[in-house]
Amino acid sequence: MSRATKIVATLGPASSDPAVLERLLRAGVDVVRLNFSHGTAQDHRDRAEMVRQTALRVGKPVALMADLQGPKIRVGKFEGGSVMLVNGAAFVLDASREALGDVGIVGLDYKELPRDVKPSDNLLLNDGLIVLTVQAVRGEQVHTVVKQGGVLSNNKGINKQGGGLTAPALTAKDMEDIKTAMSFQADYLAVSFPKNATDMEMARQLANVAGEPHRHKPALIAKIERSEAIPQLEAILKASDGIMVARGDLAVEVGPAAVPALQKRMIRMARAMDKITITATQMMESMVQAPVPTRAEVSDVANAVLDGTDAVMLSAETAAGQYPVETVEQMALIALEAERAEDVELDGNFARKHLGRIDQSIAMGALFTAFHLGCKAIVALTESGSTALWMSRHNTHVPIFGVTSSTNSERRMALYRNVRPILMEAHSDRDEALADAERLLVGRGVLMPGDTYAITCGEPMGYPGGTNMLKVCRVN
């Protein structure tokens, strides 16, 4: 059984050497994330080129995901780099302060904070490790009392409990970073802190304009990390190609206890709407410094797989950790074991699904037929990758091969659960295309004489959204 769940790995100092990157790809990485919170535009272009060249050398399709920084909702810097905040002490957040901070006051990168808070609001700093209660707002100063103290260091993040910060999802830096990401044709663009569908629509418009000279349109991933995004989830999904369950900031805003149920709800809703899901944040955090994961981390990754996520993501583990390759190897093993235990409820899913398009009906028919006939594979000849995406929304344990003549579609399908992308020369004749696809799969050892497989395509060939044929074949 081949692994269906995909692995997203973040590039950083621990993984920017070409030899280490090659080992990561061979260990199971399907998507490489470039974190635009760090590095220059040229750094990202150089790393993107390295990923593309390494993927060619390894011989596997690998998608690139550009992850935008989003608004800097952070405190400023301190004299000495950090301070110790004691419970009950007064502490001021000053949007007008330019000088370094001390134990009683600090400046803000986020200048709108005084307009966004009122007395009795709780502010959570450094991923919720420090809690400040607002006592008063005086001009540009937010006066607070320390409810839960600890060490606060330079540029730590600020969240408002329950949400309500007005920072826009797309900053001026993000707009420039979108241009950079399109210059190397990033396959996916992850948008940080969207609050509604409008944020995603704006990001798509900017990306499409920036990508036009390269004839490239990326897929958009909405990072769900604000509490305001939860009531808007359906609209955000409609405006996006997928979502990232960004559990770090989300947990700070809604409380850690609420996140597991939200994760399941988000993945379930996304799959029902034929969208992609990535589950992220602290999945294998202990492996930043340890060669093996904790039992809790193993369960966390496995549960995300059983929830039906398309991909599980590594951040610091591969960007800055001591064991990047070992982390990917462990994650791949966990995902594979979890998939073995999955229930297949295909018939029930179909009974609840309304199909209004011919190509979607063909995709569902291929799943149903391949599952009940015990086919060795499902082959989707696809220009855009949409047929393979629709098939991947249902568990059958029958591997799906997305065969395309488009390198953009090949790389994009690298993120789809249970889809193996294959690049094939374009054909105008249907029978030639079907025969060539079979030769490719036999040549790769996927199919052997006597194996049956289901194959879909569109006639006439070469038109996106034109899938209208399903055929069941046996290899001679």
C-alpha positions as CSV (number, residue, x, y, z in Angstrom):
1,M,0.0,0.0,0.0
2,S,1.5,3.4,-1.0
3,R,1.0,6.4,1.3
4,A,-2.0,8.5,0.3
5,T,-1.4,11.5,2.7
6,K,1.0,14.0,1.5
7,I,3.8,15.7,3.5
8,V,4.5,19.5,3.4
9,A,8.0,20.4,4.6
10,T,9.3,24.0,5.4
11,L,12.6,25.0,3.9
12,G,15.0,26.7,6.3
13,P,18.6,26.6,7.5
14,A,18.4,22.9,8.4
15,S,17.2,21.9,4.9
16,S,18.6,24.4,2.4
17,D,21.6,22.3,1.5
18,P,20.8,20.5,-1.8
19,A,22.0,17.1,-0.4
20,V,19.7,17.4,2.6
21,L,16.8,18.5,0.4
22,E,17.3,15.5,-1.9
23,R,17.2,13.2,1.2
24,L,13.9,15.0,2.3
25,L,12.3,14.4,-1.1
26,R,13.4,10.8,-1.2
27,A,12.1,10.3,2.4
28,G,8.6,11.4,1.3
29,V,8.2,15.2,1.0
30,D,5.6,16.1,-1.7
31,V,5.3,19.9,-1.2
32,V,8.1,22.3,-0.1
33,R,6.9,25.4,1.8
34,L,8.8,28.7,1.5
35,N,8.1,30.8,4.5
36,F,8.0,34.5,3.4
37,S,8.3,35.6,7.0
38,H,12.0,35.1,6.6
39,G,14.6,35.8,3.9
40,T,14.8,38.1,0.9
41,A,13.1,37.9,-2.5
42,Q,16.3,36.6,-4.0
43,D,16.6,34.0,-1.2
44,H,13.2,32.6,-2.2
45,R,13.9,32.6,-5.9
46,D,17.2,30.7,-5.3
47,R,15.5,28.2,-3.0
48,A,12.7,27.7,-5.5
49,E,15.2,26.9,-8.3
50,M,17.0,24.5,-6.0
51,V,13.7,22.7,-5.2
52,R,12.8,22.4,-8.9
53,Q,16.3,21.1,-9.8
54,T,16.4,18.6,-6.9
55,A,12.9,17.3,-7.8
56,L,14.1,16.7,-11.4
57,R,17.1,14.8,-10.1
58,V,15.0,12.7,-7.8
59,G,12.4,12.2,-10.5
60,K,9.2,13.1,-8.6
61,P,6.7,16.0,-8.9
62,V,7.1,18.4,-6.0
63,A,4.9,21.4,-5.5
64,L,6.1,24.8,-4.2
65,M,4.0,26.6,-1.7
66,A,4.7,30.3,-1.0
67,D,3.5,31.2,2.5
68,L,2.8,34.9,3.0
69,Q,3.8,36.6,6.3
70,G,0.6,38.5,6.7
71,P,0.3,41.4,9.2
72,K,3.0,41.8,11.9
73,I,0.8,41.8,15.0
74,R,3.8,42.0,17.4
75,V,5.4,43.9,20.2
76,G,8.6,45.8,19.6
77,K,12.1,45.2,20.9
78,F,13.5,45.3,24.5
79,E,16.7,46.7,26.0
80,G,18.6,43.4,26.5
81,G,16.3,41.4,24.2
82,S,13.7,40.3,26.8
83,V,12.1,41.1,30.2
84,M,10.5,39.0,32.9
85,L,6.8,40.0,33.5
86,V,5.5,39.2,37.0
87,N,1.8,38.5,37.8
88,G,0.0,41.6,38.9
89,A,2.5,44.0,37.5
90,A,1.5,47.0,35.3
91,F,2.7,46.8,31.7
92,V,2.1,49.3,28.9
93,L,1.9,48.6,25.1
94,D,2.7,51.9,23.4
95,A,2.0,52.3,19.6
96,S,3.9,55.6,19.5
97,R,7.1,54.4,21.3
98,E,10.3,54.3,19.2
99,A,12.8,53.6,22.0
100,L,13.6,50.0,23.2
101,G,11.2,48.6,25.8
102,D,11.8,47.7,29.5
103,V,9.9,45.8,32.2
104,G,7.2,48.4,32.3
105,I,6.6,49.4,28.6
106,V,7.3,48.3,25.1
107,G,6.5,49.6,21.6
108,L,4.3,48.0,19.0
109,D,4.8,46.9,15.4
110,Y,1.0,46.8,15.2
111,K,0.0,50.5,15.5
112,E,-3.8,49.9,15.4
113,L,-3.9,48.0,18.7
114,P,-5.2,50.9,20.8
115,R,-8.2,51.2,18.5
116,D,-8.9,47.4,18.6
117,V,-9.1,46.9,22.4
118,K,-11.1,48.0,25.4
119,P,-11.0,47.5,29.1
120,S,-11.3,43.9,30.3
121,D,-10.0,42.5,27.0
122,N,-7.4,39.8,27.3
123,L,-4.3,39.9,25.1
124,L,-2.3,36.8,24.6
125,L,1.4,37.1,23.8
126,N,4.0,34.6,22.7
127,D,1.5,32.0,21.6
128,G,-0.6,32.4,24.7
129,L,2.2,31.9,27.2
130,I,1.7,35.5,28.6
131,V,-1.7,37.0,29.2
132,L,-2.3,40.7,29.8
133,T,-5.7,42.2,30.8
134,V,-6.5,45.6,29.4
135,Q,-7.1,48.2,32.1
136,A,-7.4,51.4,30.0
137,V,-6.6,52.9,26.7
138,R,-5.0,56.3,26.8
139,G,-4.2,57.8,23.4
140,E,-1.7,55.5,21.8
141,Q,-1.0,53.6,25.0
142,V,-2.7,50.4,26.1
143,H,-2.4,50.0,29.9
144,T,-2.6,46.4,31.1
145,V,-2.0,44.3,34.1
146,V,-0.1,41.0,33.9
147,K,-2.5,38.1,34.4
148,Q,-0.1,35.4,33.5
149,G,3.6,36.3,33.5
150,G,6.8,35.0,32.0
151,V,9.7,35.9,29.8
152,L,8.7,38.2,26.9
153,S,11.3,38.8,24.2
154,N,11.6,40.9,21.1
155,N,8.9,40.8,18.4
156,K,6.6,38.2,20.0
157,G,3.1,37.9,18.6
158,I,-0.1,39.4,20.0
159,N,-3.5,37.8,19.8
160,K,-6.8,39.1,21.2
161,Q,-8.8,36.4,23.0
162,G,-11.9,35.9,21.0
163,G,-10.5,37.7,18.0
164,G,-11.3,41.3,16.8
165,L,-8.0,42.7,15.6
166,T,-8.6,44.7,12.5
167,A,-5.2,44.1,10.7
168,P,-5.8,43.4,7.0
169,A,-4.8,40.0,5.7
170,L,-2.6,41.4,2.9
171,T,0.1,43.9,3.7
172,A,2.3,45.9,1.3
173,K,5.0,43.4,1.9
174,D,2.6,40.5,1.0
175,M,1.7,42.3,-2.2
176,E,5.4,42.4,-3.2
177,D,5.9,38.9,-2.0
178,I,3.1,37.7,-4.3
179,K,5.1,39.2,-7.3
180,T,8.2,37.3,-6.1
181,A,6.2,34.0,-5.8
182,M,4.8,34.4,-9.2
183,S,8.2,35.1,-10.7
184,F,9.1,31.5,-10.0
185,Q,5.5,30.2,-10.6
186,A,4.8,29.0,-7.0
187,D,2.1,26.3,-7.3
188,Y,0.3,27.2,-4.1
189,L,0.0,30.6,-2.4
190,A,-0.9,30.4,1.3
191,V,-2.6,33.5,2.7
192,S,-2.1,34.3,6.4
193,F,-4.9,35.6,8.7
194,P,-7.8,35.9,6.2
195,K,-11.0,36.9,7.9
196,N,-13.5,36.5,5.0
197,A,-13.9,35.5,1.4
198,T,-13.0,39.1,0.3
199,D,-9.4,38.7,1.6
200,M,-9.0,35.6,-0.6
201,E,-10.6,37.1,-3.6
202,M,-8.2,40.1,-3.4
203,A,-5.2,37.7,-3.0
204,R,-6.4,35.7,-6.1
205,Q,-6.7,38.9,-8.1
206,L,-3.2,40.1,-7.2
207,A,-1.7,36.7,-7.9
208,N,-3.4,36.3,-11.2
209,V,-2.2,39.8,-12.3
210,A,1.4,39.1,-11.1
211,G,1.3,35.7,-12.8
212,E,-0.1,36.8,-16.1
213,P,3.4,37.5,-17.7
214,H,4.3,33.9,-16.9
215,R,0.9,32.6,-17.9
216,H,0.5,31.2,-14.4
217,K,-2.3,31.1,-11.9
218,P,-1.5,29.6,-8.5
219,A,-3.9,27.6,-6.3
220,L,-4.8,29.6,-3.1
221,I,-4.7,28.2,0.4
222,A,-6.5,30.1,3.2
223,K,-4.7,29.7,6.5
224,I,-7.5,29.5,9.2
225,E,-5.9,31.1,12.2
226,R,-8.4,33.9,13.2
227,S,-11.5,33.3,15.2
228,E,-13.4,35.6,12.8
229,A,-12.7,33.1,10.0
230,I,-14.7,30.3,11.6
231,P,-18.2,31.7,11.0
232,Q,-17.0,32.6,7.5
233,L,-15.5,29.2,6.7
234,E,-17.9,28.2,4.0
235,A,-17.5,31.5,2.1
236,I,-13.7,31.3,2.5
237,L,-13.6,27.8,1.1
238,K,-15.7,28.9,-1.9
239,A,-13.1,31.6,-2.6
240,S,-10.1,29.3,-2.1
241,D,-8.7,26.1,-3.5
242,G,-8.1,24.8,0.0
243,I,-7.4,25.6,3.6
244,M,-4.7,25.2,6.2
245,V,-5.8,24.2,9.7
246,A,-3.2,26.6,11.3
247,R,-3.6,25.4,14.8
248,G,-1.1,27.7,16.5
249,D,-2.7,31.2,16.2
250,L,-6.1,29.6,16.1
251,A,-5.6,27.9,19.4
252,V,-4.5,31.2,21.0
253,E,-7.7,33.0,19.8
254,V,-10.3,30.3,20.4
255,G,-8.6,28.3,23.2
256,P,-6.6,25.0,22.7
257,A,-9.5,22.8,23.8
258,A,-11.7,24.0,20.9
259,V,-9.2,23.2,18.1
260,P,-9.5,19.4,17.8
261,A,-13.2,19.6,17.0
262,L,-12.7,22.6,14.7
263,Q,-10.0,20.6,12.9
264,K,-12.4,17.8,12.2
265,R,-15.2,20.1,11.1
266,M,-12.9,22.1,8.8
267,I,-11.5,19.0,7.1
268,R,-15.0,17.5,6.7
269,M,-16.4,20.7,5.2
270,A,-13.5,21.1,2.8
271,R,-13.7,17.6,1.5
272,A,-17.5,17.9,1.0
273,M,-16.8,21.1,-1.1
274,D,-14.0,19.4,-3.1
275,K,-11.3,21.5,-1.5
276,I,-7.8,20.6,-0.3
277,T,-6.8,20.6,3.4
278,I,-3.4,20.9,5.1
279,T,-3.1,20.2,8.9
280,A,-0.3,22.3,10.5
281,T,1.6,23.4,13.6
282,Q,3.6,21.4,16.1
283,M,2.8,18.1,14.6
284,M,6.3,16.7,15.4
285,E,7.6,19.6,17.5
286,S,9.7,17.5,19.8
287,M,11.8,16.2,16.8
288,V,13.3,19.7,16.5
289,Q,15.7,18.3,19.1
290,A,14.9,14.6,19.6
291,P,15.4,11.7,17.1
292,V,12.0,10.2,17.8
293,P,8.5,11.7,18.2
294,T,6.4,11.6,21.4
295,R,3.4,9.2,21.6
296,A,1.1,12.2,21.6
297,E,2.6,13.5,18.4
298,V,2.2,10.1,16.7
299,S,-1.5,10.2,17.7
300,D,-1.9,13.8,16.5
301,V,-0.5,13.0,13.0
302,A,-2.5,9.8,12.8
303,N,-5.8,11.5,13.8
304,A,-5.3,14.2,11.1
305,V,-4.8,11.4,8.6
306,L,-8.0,9.6,9.8
307,D,-9.8,12.9,9.7
308,G,-9.1,12.9,5.9
309,T,-6.5,15.7,5.6
310,D,-4.8,15.9,2.3
311,A,-1.5,16.7,3.9
312,V,0.3,17.1,7.2
313,M,2.9,19.9,7.5
314,L,6.2,20.3,9.2
315,S,7.5,23.8,10.1
316,A,10.5,24.2,12.5
317,E,11.0,20.4,12.4
318,T,12.5,20.6,8.9
319,A,13.4,24.3,8.7
320,A,15.6,24.5,11.8
321,G,15.5,21.1,13.5
322,Q,18.3,18.7,14.2
323,Y,16.6,15.7,12.5
324,P,14.8,17.0,9.4
325,V,15.1,13.8,7.4
326,E,14.2,11.5,10.3
327,T,11.1,13.6,11.0
328,V,9.8,13.1,7.5
329,E,10.5,9.4,7.6
330,Q,8.6,9.1,10.9
331,M,5.7,11.1,9.6
332,A,5.5,9.0,6.5
333,L,5.4,5.8,8.6
334,I,2.7,7.2,10.9
335,A,0.5,8.3,7.9
336,L,0.8,4.9,6.2
337,E,-0.2,3.0,9.4
338,A,-3.1,5.3,10.0
339,E,-4.3,4.8,6.4
340,R,-4.3,1.0,6.8
341,A,-7.0,1.5,9.5
342,E,-9.3,3.7,7.5
343,D,-12.9,2.8,6.9
344,V,-14.2,2.9,3.4
345,E,-17.8,4.2,3.3
346,L,-18.0,4.9,-0.5
347,D,-21.6,3.9,-1.1
348,G,-22.9,6.0,1.8
349,N,-20.9,9.0,0.6
350,F,-22.4,8.7,-2.9
351,A,-25.9,8.4,-1.6
352,R,-25.5,11.9,0.0
353,K,-23.8,13.6,-3.0
354,H,-25.6,15.5,-5.7
355,L,-23.8,15.5,-9.1
356,G,-24.7,18.2,-11.6
357,R,-21.8,17.9,-14.0
358,I,-20.8,15.1,-16.5
359,D,-17.1,15.2,-15.5
360,Q,-17.9,14.9,-11.8
361,S,-20.3,12.0,-12.5
362,I,-17.6,10.2,-14.5
363,A,-15.1,10.7,-11.7
364,M,-17.5,9.3,-9.1
365,G,-18.4,6.4,-11.5
366,A,-14.7,5.5,-11.8
367,L,-14.3,5.4,-8.0
368,F,-17.4,3.2,-7.5
369,T,-16.5,0.8,-10.3
370,A,-12.8,0.5,-9.3
371,F,-13.7,-0.1,-5.7
372,H,-16.3,-2.8,-6.3
373,L,-14.3,-4.5,-9.1
374,G,-11.1,-4.5,-7.1
375,C,-9.2,-2.6,-9.7
376,K,-5.4,-2.2,-9.3
377,A,-5.6,1.5,-10.1
378,I,-7.7,4.5,-11.3
379,V,-6.2,6.5,-14.1
380,A,-7.4,10.0,-14.8
381,L,-6.3,11.6,-18.1
382,T,-6.7,15.2,-17.0
383,E,-5.6,18.7,-18.3
384,S,-6.4,20.7,-15.2
385,G,-6.2,18.0,-12.5
386,S,-9.9,18.5,-11.5
387,T,-11.0,14.9,-12.2
388,A,-8.2,13.6,-10.0
389,L,-9.1,16.1,-7.2
390,W,-12.8,15.0,-7.2
391,M,-11.7,11.4,-7.0
392,S,-9.4,12.1,-4.1
393,R,-12.2,13.4,-1.9
394,H,-13.3,9.8,-1.2
395,N,-11.4,7.0,0.4
396,T,-11.2,3.8,-1.7
397,H,-7.6,2.5,-1.0
398,V,-7.4,2.3,-4.8
399,P,-4.5,4.5,-6.0
400,I,-5.4,7.3,-8.3
401,F,-2.9,8.3,-11.1
402,G,-3.4,11.8,-12.5
403,V,-1.9,11.7,-16.0
404,T,-1.4,15.1,-17.6
405,S,0.6,16.9,-20.2
406,S,0.7,20.0,-18.1
407,T,3.7,20.5,-15.7
408,N,1.6,23.0,-13.7
409,S,-1.2,20.4,-13.2
410,E,1.4,17.7,-12.4
411,R,2.9,19.7,-9.6
412,R,-0.4,20.9,-8.2
413,M,-1.7,17.3,-8.0
414,A,1.3,16.5,-5.7
415,L,-0.8,17.9,-2.8
416,Y,-3.9,15.8,-3.5
417,R,-4.5,12.9,-1.2
418,N,-4.1,9.5,-2.8
419,V,-3.1,11.0,-6.2
420,R,0.1,10.1,-8.0
421,P,0.8,12.7,-10.7
422,I,2.4,11.5,-14.0
423,L,3.5,13.7,-16.9
424,M,2.7,12.3,-20.3
425,E,3.1,13.7,-23.8
426,A,-0.1,15.3,-25.2
427,H,-2.2,13.2,-27.6
428,S,-5.0,14.3,-29.9
429,D,-6.1,10.7,-30.5
430,R,-8.0,9.1,-27.7
431,D,-6.8,5.5,-28.3
432,E,-3.2,6.6,-28.5
433,A,-3.5,8.4,-25.2
434,L,-5.1,5.4,-23.5
435,A,-2.5,3.1,-24.8
436,D,0.4,5.4,-23.8
437,A,-1.0,5.8,-20.3
438,E,-1.1,2.0,-19.9
439,R,2.5,1.7,-21.2
440,L,3.6,4.3,-18.6
441,L,2.0,2.5,-15.7
442,V,3.2,-1.0,-16.8
443,G,6.7,0.5,-17.3
444,R,6.6,1.8,-13.7
445,G,5.5,-1.5,-12.3
446,V,2.1,-0.2,-11.2
447,L,0.2,-2.5,-13.5
448,M,1.1,-6.1,-14.6
449,P,-0.5,-8.5,-17.1
450,G,-3.9,-9.5,-15.9
451,D,-4.5,-6.4,-13.8
452,T,-7.7,-4.4,-14.3
453,Y,-7.9,-0.7,-14.0
454,A,-10.4,2.1,-14.6
455,I,-9.4,5.0,-16.8
456,T,-11.2,8.3,-17.5
457,C,-10.7,10.9,-20.3
458,G,-12.4,13.5,-22.4
459,E,-13.3,13.3,-26.0
460,P,-12.3,15.3,-27.9
461,M,-8.9,15.3,-26.1
462,G,-7.2,18.3,-24.5
463,Y,-10.0,20.4,-23.2
464,P,-10.1,21.2,-19.4
465,G,-13.4,20.1,-17.8
466,G,-14.2,17.8,-20.7
467,T,-14.0,14.4,-19.0
468,N,-16.9,12.3,-20.4
469,M,-15.6,8.8,-20.7
470,L,-15.0,5.9,-18.3
471,K,-13.4,2.6,-19.5
472,V,-12.5,-0.5,-17.5
473,C,-9.4,-2.3,-19.0
474,R,-7.4,-5.4,-18.4
475,V,-3.6,-5.4,-19.1
476,N,-2.7,-8.1,-21.7
